[in-house]
Amino acid sequence: MRLVIISGRSGSGKSAALNVLEDQGFYCIDNLPLGLLSTLIEQAQQQTYGPKIDNEVSLQRLAVSIDARNAAQDMGKFPSTLNSIKQGPFKAEVLYLDAHKDTLMQRFSSTRRKHPLTNSDTSLDEALESENTLLHSISDLADLSLDTTHLSVHELRSLIKLRISNKKSADMALLFQSFGFKHGIPVDADLVFDVRNLPNPYWDPSLRQFTGKDPEIIEFLQKEPLVQEMLSDIKNYLIKWLPSFEQANRSYMTVAIGCTGGHHRSVFISEALTKLFTAQFDNVQVRHRELPEL
């Protein structure tokens, strides 16, 4: 049995995330009052161990969205509620979405939606700050935090499907993510490795058009001793330390590999690490932030 709790500031993409999980067969509830979460879990458990009813909607895979419209005193009870749920048969995960405040304000402006906490005395800027404070009890316990500032709805949907829907088991899901430093470091990365010191295929005009997934770039980088040393050092570091993160009940780990533009070296290293760790972990995924999705 699986429960995914989705939260985050308004405009960060909670509804889009919930829609993805609904498409993947989860029973989804938007804006669930926190006080009803335990009741929902009890009903799901009764369904599991009680008599089977024809055409009954399955509650074995649940996804609920909880936002700041809950009463402040209820939000303060979230840690104890979550802990209680985790003592039972449900595998509970918390997904927290957020974005830069300027981005959230722009999204509200473009959609002409009203923020749920705004009123005649509270501006949008103040509402977003208040919301951030109200949701601290959830964000602090998030198993996976995603920054949606630079994500389109399509990209967010793909990422939710990759990280949540495609998670094969209760074991830790490991994501290798390539990125370009000139576009900013991923704020949701757990570990960041800088590979900008490696030989850069970009400076060969005949290679510039390719990416780290193409044979031309792979051949170029594989024959560079410095690349092989870097790959070996990162591999050994992760082999030593990832088990300790897993033992600390980490459900998700994002290892970000960065080069200048995010097209060549970081892509090659991320792909190579994915192949190396697929044999060690059941849930190994790769994402290239700067490459267009096919």
C-alpha positions in Angstrom: 0.0 0.0 0.0 1.3 3.4 -0.9 0.5 7.0 0.1 1.9 10.0 -1.7 1.3 13.3 0.1 1.8 16.3 -2.2 2.2 19.8 -0.8 3.8 23.1 -1.7 3.0 26.7 -2.2 0.1 27.7 -4.5 1.2 27.8 -8.1 4.0 25.4 -7.7 2.3 22.6 -9.7 0.5 20.5 -7.1 -2.5 19.9 -9.3 -0.4 18.9 -12.2 1.5 16.4 -10.0 -1.8 15.0 -8.7 -3.2 14.6 -12.3 -0.1 12.6 -13.3 -0.6 10.2 -10.4 -4.3 9.9 -11.1 -3.4 8.9 -14.7 -1.1 6.3 -13.3 -3.8 4.6 -11.3 -3.6 6.4 -7.9 -6.8 7.3 -6.1 -6.3 11.1 -5.8 -7.9 13.7 -3.5 -7.2 17.4 -3.9 -7.0 19.8 -0.9 -7.7 17.1 1.7 -8.2 18.6 5.2 -5.3 17.3 7.3 -7.7 16.1 10.0 -9.3 13.7 7.6 -6.0 12.0 6.5 -6.0 9.5 9.4 -9.7 8.7 8.6 -8.8 8.0 5.0 -6.0 5.7 6.0 -8.3 3.8 8.3 -10.8 3.3 5.5 -8.1 2.1 3.2 -6.9 -0.4 5.8 -10.5 -1.7 6.4 -10.8 -2.2 2.7 -7.5 -4.3 2.7 -8.4 -6.6 5.6 -12.2 -6.5 5.4 -14.6 -8.3 3.0 -14.3 -7.5 -0.7 -17.0 -5.5 -2.3 -17.7 -5.6 -6.0 -16.8 -2.5 -8.0 -15.3 -0.9 -4.9 -12.7 1.8 -5.7 -9.2 0.6 -4.7 -7.5 2.7 -2.0 -4.3 0.8 -2.1 -2.5 3.6 -4.0 -3.4 7.0 -2.6 -2.3 10.5 -3.5 -3.5 13.5 -1.6 -2.8 17.2 -1.9 -2.5 19.2 1.3 -2.2 22.9 1.2 -2.1 26.0 3.4 -5.9 26.3 3.5 -5.7 23.9 6.5 -6.0 25.5 9.9 -2.6 26.5 11.4 -3.2 24.3 14.5 -3.9 21.3 12.2 -0.7 21.9 10.2 1.3 21.7 13.4 0.0 18.2 13.9 1.4 17.0 10.6 4.6 15.4 12.0 2.8 13.3 14.5 0.1 12.3 11.9 2.8 11.3 9.4 4.7 9.3 12.0 1.5 7.5 13.0 0.8 6.6 9.4 4.3 5.2 8.9 3.8 2.9 11.8 1.1 1.1 9.8 1.2 -0.9 6.5 1.2 2.2 4.3 4.5 3.3 2.6 4.1 7.1 3.0 6.1 9.6 1.0 6.0 13.4 1.1 6.5 15.3 -2.2 7.0 19.1 -1.7 6.9 21.4 -4.7 8.0 25.0 -4.7 9.3 27.8 -7.0 10.9 31.2 -6.7 8.5 33.8 -5.4 8.8 35.9 -8.5 7.9 32.9 -10.6 4.8 32.1 -8.5 3.7 35.8 -8.7 4.1 35.7 -12.5 2.1 32.5 -12.7 -0.8 34.0 -10.7 -0.7 37.1 -12.9 -0.8 35.2 -16.1 -3.6 32.9 -15.0 -5.5 35.7 -13.2 -6.1 33.2 -10.4 -6.7 34.4 -6.8 -4.3 33.1 -4.2 -6.3 31.3 -1.4 -4.7 33.4 1.3 -5.1 36.8 -0.2 -7.8 39.2 1.0 -8.4 42.9 1.3 -5.7 43.1 3.9 -3.2 40.6 2.5 -1.3 41.1 -0.8 -0.1 38.3 -3.0 3.5 38.8 -1.9 2.4 38.6 1.8 0.3 35.6 1.1 3.1 33.7 -0.5 5.4 34.5 2.5 2.7 33.4 5.0 2.1 30.2 3.0 5.8 29.4 3.2 5.7 29.7 7.0 2.5 27.6 7.3 3.9 24.8 5.2 7.2 24.5 7.1 6.0 21.4 9.1 5.5 19.6 5.8 8.5 20.9 3.8 10.8 19.9 6.6 9.7 16.3 6.3 9.7 16.0 2.6 11.2 12.9 1.1 11.5 14.6 -2.3 11.5 18.4 -2.9 11.2 19.7 -6.4 11.9 23.2 -7.6 9.5 24.0 -10.5 10.8 27.5 -11.2 12.2 26.6 -14.6 9.8 23.6 -15.4 7.0 23.7 -17.9 3.9 21.8 -17.1 5.0 19.1 -19.5 8.4 18.9 -17.9 6.9 18.7 -14.5 4.5 15.9 -15.5 7.5 13.9 -17.0 9.5 14.4 -13.8 6.7 13.3 -11.5 6.2 10.2 -13.7 9.9 9.5 -13.6 10.5 9.9 -9.9 7.2 8.9 -8.3 5.1 6.8 -10.7 8.1 4.8 -12.0 9.5 4.1 -8.5 9.8 0.3 -8.6 10.0 -0.5 -4.9 10.3 0.9 -1.4 14.1 1.1 -1.8 15.8 4.4 -2.3 15.3 5.9 -5.8 18.6 7.3 -7.2 18.5 10.0 -9.8 21.6 11.2 -11.8 20.8 14.6 -13.2 23.1 16.5 -15.6 22.9 20.3 -15.7 24.8 23.4 -16.9 26.2 25.7 -14.4 25.5 28.7 -16.6 21.8 27.9 -16.0 22.1 27.6 -12.2 22.7 24.7 -9.8 19.5 22.5 -9.2 18.3 23.6 -5.8 16.8 20.2 -5.2 20.1 18.3 -5.7 21.4 16.3 -2.7 24.9 16.0 -4.0 26.6 18.1 -6.7 29.7 17.2 -8.6 31.5 19.8 -10.9 33.1 18.3 -14.0 33.9 21.6 -15.8 37.7 20.8 -15.4 37.4 17.9 -17.9 38.3 18.3 -21.6 35.4 20.0 -23.4 34.2 18.6 -26.7 32.4 21.9 -27.3 35.7 23.5 -28.5 35.9 21.0 -31.4 33.5 22.5 -34.0 32.8 19.0 -35.5 31.5 17.8 -32.1 29.6 20.8 -30.9 26.3 19.7 -32.4 26.3 16.4 -30.5 25.4 15.6 -26.8 27.0 13.3 -24.2 24.6 10.5 -25.4 26.0 10.4 -28.9 28.8 8.0 -30.0 31.0 10.9 -31.1 31.1 12.5 -27.7 31.3 9.2 -25.9 34.4 8.2 -28.0 36.0 11.6 -27.4 35.6 11.5 -23.6 36.3 7.8 -23.1 39.8 8.1 -24.3 40.6 11.0 -21.9 42.4 9.8 -18.8 41.2 12.7 -16.7 37.6 11.8 -17.5 38.2 8.2 -16.4 39.8 9.4 -13.2 36.9 11.7 -12.4 34.3 9.0 -13.2 36.2 6.5 -10.9 36.4 9.0 -8.0 32.7 9.9 -8.1 31.8 6.2 -8.4 33.9 5.3 -5.4 32.6 8.2 -3.3 29.0 7.1 -4.0 29.7 3.4 -3.4 31.0 4.3 0.0 28.3 6.8 1.1 25.0 6.0 -0.6 24.4 3.0 1.6 24.5 5.2 4.7 21.9 7.5 3.1 19.7 4.5 2.4 20.1 3.2 6.0 19.0 6.7 7.2 15.6 6.0 5.4 16.2 8.3 2.5 13.6 7.5 -0.1 15.1 9.6 -2.9 18.6 10.9 -3.7 19.5 13.3 -6.5 23.1 13.3 -7.7 23.7 16.4 -9.9 26.6 16.4 -12.4 27.4 19.8 -13.8 29.4 21.1 -16.7 29.3 24.5 -18.4 26.3 24.1 -20.7 24.9 20.8 -19.6 25.1 19.1 -23.0 28.4 17.1 -23.2 30.5 16.2 -20.2 27.8 16.2 -17.5 25.5 14.1 -19.7 28.3 11.6 -20.5 29.2 11.2 -16.8 25.6 10.9 -15.7 24.9 8.2 -18.3 28.0 6.3 -17.3 27.1 6.5 -13.5 23.6 5.3 -14.3 24.9 2.2 -16.0 27.4 1.6 -13.1 24.8 1.8 -10.3 21.9 0.0 -12.0 23.4 -3.2 -10.8 23.6 -2.0 -7.2 20.2 -0.2 -6.8 16.8 -1.2 -8.0 15.7 2.3 -8.7 18.2 4.2 -10.8 17.1 6.9 -13.1 18.7 9.6 -15.2 17.6 13.0 -16.3 19.3 15.7 -18.5 18.0 19.1 -17.5 19.4 21.0 -20.4 18.5 18.5 -23.1 15.2 18.7 -24.9 12.9 15.8 -24.1 12.1 13.5 -27.0 
